[in-house]
């Protein structure tokens, strides 16, 4: 294999490495660093396919590497983040930190439900590889988009706790609802347009441009809550413009 055709796989491995770092920081509850490395991994995930098409280097090996890397960056990472958020949620009580490590604490076991996101992500990634309907679009929320959704919840908690959304997202029941919604969207029979550009033609990509411009506006005005709003907007735009 030529060096040029190895570039997409190297970028995929950078995605995996970023995901490993994100897992580490999520496990020690450094959620900002976990978010940074997860988003870096998603950045690499976007461009490995771009360079694979550019260099005509699509391969079965690349497909498998991509799924395995995504399983870490966009499967394990959001599960660990939700686990941490559930541990810290308001329903747990002020004395939770003193006995969090005891296996007799029922809330600790409840927190493990956050890993349902990891299981749902794994199922989606495996299904994506064998589902011939998803060659040019998606059915169900892509795992990178879902990871951004979960990351935004943690960032809103940390940086916008006084906002209405922030106060809601510190509640255990709300977080469990987000977990269930995340698992559903990952594997729902909902057609979603692909986020990757095949060309830069405005007519062919206007809905993608709308999403990009809207996301910039939402993030500027609503900060981290804008990321959450962008993911929801992506789903809504897909529902109204299924054929794009």
C-alpha positions as CSV (number, residue, x, y, z in Angstrom):
1,X,0.0,0.0,0.0
2,X,1.3,3.5,-0.9
3,X,2.0,6.1,1.7
4,X,-0.7,8.3,0.2
5,X,-3.3,5.5,0.7
6,X,-2.2,4.9,4.3
7,X,-3.0,8.5,5.3
8,X,-6.7,7.9,5.9
9,X,-6.0,5.0,8.2
10,X,-3.4,7.1,10.0
11,X,-6.0,9.8,10.6
12,X,-8.4,7.1,11.9
13,X,-5.7,6.0,14.4
14,X,-5.4,9.6,15.5
15,X,-9.1,9.5,16.2
16,X,-8.6,6.4,18.3
17,X,-5.7,7.9,20.2
18,X,-7.7,11.1,20.9
19,X,-10.6,8.8,22.1
20,X,-8.2,7.0,24.5
21,X,-7.1,10.3,26.0
22,X,-10.8,11.3,26.3
23,X,-11.6,8.1,28.1
24,X,-8.8,8.6,30.6
25,X,-9.8,12.2,31.4
26,X,-13.5,11.2,31.6
27,X,-12.6,8.4,34.1
28,X,-10.8,10.9,36.4
29,X,-13.8,13.3,36.0
30,X,-11.9,15.9,34.0
31,X,-14.8,16.4,31.7
32,X,-13.5,19.6,29.9
33,X,-10.3,17.8,28.8
34,X,-12.4,14.7,27.9
35,X,-14.6,16.9,25.8
36,X,-11.6,18.5,24.0
37,X,-10.1,15.2,23.1
38,X,-13.4,13.7,22.1
39,X,-14.1,16.6,19.8
40,X,-10.5,16.3,18.4
41,X,-11.3,12.6,17.7
42,X,-14.5,13.6,15.9
43,X,-12.5,16.1,13.8
44,X,-10.2,13.3,12.7
45,X,-13.2,11.0,12.1
46,X,-14.6,13.6,9.7
47,X,-11.4,13.9,7.7
48,X,-10.4,10.3,7.4
49,X,-13.3,9.7,5.1
50,X,-12.5,12.9,3.2
51,X,-8.9,11.8,2.5
52,X,-10.1,8.2,1.7
53,X,-12.3,9.6,-1.1
54,X,-9.6,12.1,-2.2
55,X,-6.9,9.4,-2.6
56,X,-9.4,6.7,-3.7
57,X,-8.3,4.7,-0.7
58,X,-11.6,3.2,0.5
59,X,-11.0,-0.3,1.9
60,X,-12.6,-2.9,4.1
61,X,-9.7,-2.4,6.5
62,X,-10.4,1.3,6.7
63,X,-14.1,0.6,7.4
64,X,-13.3,-1.7,10.3
65,X,-10.7,0.7,11.7
66,X,-13.2,3.6,11.5
67,X,-15.8,1.7,13.4
68,X,-13.4,0.5,16.1
69,X,-12.0,4.0,16.6
70,X,-15.5,5.4,16.8
71,X,-16.4,2.8,19.4
72,X,-13.9,4.4,21.7
73,X,-14.3,8.1,20.9
74,X,-18.0,8.0,20.2
75,X,-19.1,5.0,22.3
76,X,-17.0,4.6,25.4
77,X,-16.4,8.3,26.0
78,X,-20.1,9.4,26.1
79,X,-20.9,6.4,28.3
80,X,-18.2,7.4,30.9
81,X,-19.3,11.0,30.8
82,X,-22.9,10.2,31.5
83,X,-21.8,7.8,34.3
84,X,-19.9,10.7,35.9
85,X,-22.8,13.1,35.4
86,X,-25.3,10.7,37.0
87,X,-22.9,10.2,40.0
88,X,-22.9,14.0,40.6
89,X,-26.6,14.7,39.9
90,X,-28.7,16.5,42.5
91,X,-30.9,13.5,43.3
92,X,-27.9,11.8,44.9
93,X,-27.7,14.1,47.9
94,X,-25.0,16.2,49.5
95,X,-23.4,13.2,51.3
96,X,-22.9,11.1,48.2
97,X,-19.3,12.0,47.8
98,X,-18.5,10.4,51.1
99,X,-19.8,7.0,50.2
100,X,-19.7,7.0,46.4
101,X,-17.3,4.0,46.4
102,X,-19.4,1.7,48.5
103,X,-21.2,-0.9,46.6
104,X,-24.2,-0.7,48.9
105,X,-25.0,2.7,47.6
106,X,-28.0,2.3,45.2
107,X,-27.2,5.5,43.4
108,X,-23.8,4.2,42.4
109,X,-25.5,1.4,40.6
110,X,-28.0,3.8,39.1
111,X,-25.1,5.7,37.6
112,X,-24.0,2.7,35.6
113,X,-27.1,3.1,33.4
114,X,-25.0,5.8,31.7
115,X,-23.2,3.0,30.0
116,X,-26.4,2.1,28.1
117,X,-25.2,4.8,25.7
118,X,-22.0,2.8,25.1
119,X,-24.1,-0.3,24.4
120,X,-26.4,1.5,22.0
121,X,-23.5,3.1,20.2
122,X,-21.9,-0.3,19.7
123,X,-25.1,-1.7,18.3
124,X,-25.4,1.3,16.0
125,X,-21.9,1.0,14.7
126,X,-22.2,-2.7,14.0
127,X,-25.5,-2.2,12.3
128,X,-24.2,0.7,10.2
129,X,-21.5,-1.6,8.7
130,X,-24.1,-4.1,7.4
131,X,-27.0,-1.8,6.6
132,X,-26.8,-1.1,2.9
133,X,-29.4,1.7,3.3
134,X,-26.8,4.0,4.9
135,X,-24.4,4.5,2.1
136,X,-25.2,8.2,1.4
137,X,-27.3,9.1,4.4
138,X,-27.9,8.0,8.0
139,X,-30.7,6.1,9.7
140,X,-30.6,7.1,13.3
141,X,-28.3,9.6,14.9
142,X,-24.6,9.2,14.0
143,X,-22.4,8.3,17.0
144,X,-20.2,11.5,16.7
145,X,-23.3,13.7,16.8
146,X,-24.6,11.8,19.8
147,X,-21.2,12.2,21.5
148,X,-21.5,16.0,21.0
149,X,-24.9,15.8,22.5
150,X,-23.6,14.1,25.7
151,X,-20.5,16.3,25.9
152,X,-22.7,19.4,25.7
153,X,-24.7,18.2,28.7
154,X,-21.5,18.1,30.8
155,X,-20.2,21.4,29.6
156,X,-23.6,23.1,30.3
157,X,-23.5,21.7,33.8
158,X,-20.0,23.1,34.4
159,X,-20.2,26.5,32.7
160,X,-23.9,27.4,32.6
161,X,-25.3,25.9,35.9
162,X,-27.5,28.9,36.6
163,X,-29.3,28.7,33.3
164,X,-32.7,27.0,33.0
165,X,-31.2,24.3,30.9
166,X,-28.3,23.9,33.3
167,X,-30.5,23.5,36.3
168,X,-32.6,20.9,34.5
169,X,-29.5,18.9,33.4
170,X,-28.2,18.5,37.0
171,X,-31.3,16.4,37.9
172,X,-30.9,12.7,37.9
173,X,-34.2,12.0,36.2
174,X,-33.4,14.5,33.4
175,X,-30.1,12.8,32.9
176,X,-31.7,9.4,32.7
177,X,-34.2,10.8,30.2
178,X,-31.3,12.1,28.1
179,X,-29.7,8.7,28.3
180,X,-32.9,7.0,27.1
181,X,-33.3,9.6,24.3
182,X,-29.7,9.1,23.3
183,X,-30.1,5.3,23.0
184,X,-33.3,5.7,21.1
185,X,-32.0,8.3,18.6
186,X,-28.9,6.2,17.9
187,X,-30.9,3.2,16.6
188,X,-34.2,4.8,15.6
189,X,-35.6,4.4,12.1
190,X,-35.2,8.1,11.5
191,X,-33.6,9.2,8.2
192,X,-31.0,11.8,8.7
193,X,-29.0,13.6,6.0
194,X,-25.3,13.0,5.9
195,X,-23.1,15.8,7.3
196,X,-20.2,15.3,4.9
197,X,-20.1,17.4,1.7
198,X,-19.6,15.6,-1.6
199,X,-19.2,19.0,-3.3
200,X,-19.6,22.7,-2.4
201,X,-22.6,23.3,-4.5
202,X,-25.2,25.5,-2.7
203,X,-28.2,23.8,-4.3
204,X,-27.0,20.3,-3.3
205,X,-25.9,21.3,0.2
206,X,-28.2,24.2,1.3
207,X,-29.5,22.4,4.3
208,X,-26.0,21.6,5.5
209,X,-25.1,25.3,5.1
210,X,-28.2,26.2,7.1
211,X,-27.1,23.8,9.8
212,X,-23.6,25.2,9.9
213,X,-24.7,28.8,10.0
214,X,-27.4,28.1,12.6
215,X,-24.9,26.2,14.8
216,X,-22.5,29.2,14.8
217,X,-25.3,31.6,15.7
218,X,-26.6,29.2,18.4
219,X,-23.2,28.7,20.0
220,X,-22.3,32.4,19.9
221,X,-25.6,33.4,21.7
222,X,-26.1,30.3,23.9
223,X,-22.6,29.0,24.4
224,X,-22.5,25.3,25.3
225,X,-26.3,25.1,25.2
226,X,-26.0,26.0,21.5
227,X,-24.2,22.6,20.9
228,X,-27.2,20.8,22.3
229,X,-29.6,23.0,20.3
230,X,-27.6,22.3,17.1
231,X,-27.9,18.5,17.5
232,X,-31.7,18.8,18.0
233,X,-31.9,21.2,15.0
234,X,-30.0,18.6,12.9
235,X,-32.7,16.0,13.8
236,X,-35.5,18.4,13.0
237,X,-34.1,19.5,9.7
238,X,-33.6,15.8,8.7
239,X,-37.3,15.1,9.6
240,X,-38.5,17.9,7.4
241,X,-36.1,17.4,4.5
242,X,-35.7,13.7,4.4
243,X,-34.5,13.5,0.8
244,X,-31.4,15.7,1.2
